[in-house]
Amino acid sequence: MDKIKIKQVRSRIGRPKDQKLTLDALGLRKMNAVVEHNATPQILGMVAKVKHLITVVE
């Protein structure tokens, strides 16, 4: 299975609660944190939901 690295580049302050919970579910709790996940449909859906707060690191 393909792996993707996700980096949080924008703050969660002032964001709706569902976006904060999505970041928590991805394991992103601080700015510039990088996590690695399998590229499953569930993970890709969460990435799409908070795409304005993160970048996908190659």
VENMO-V499629 format. One line per field, one symbol per residue. ss: DSSP state (H for helix, E for strand, L for the rest). Layout:
ss=???
//
This chain:
ss=LLEEEEEELLLLLLLLHHHHHHHHHHLLLLLLLEEEEELLHHHHHHHHHLLLLEEEEL
//
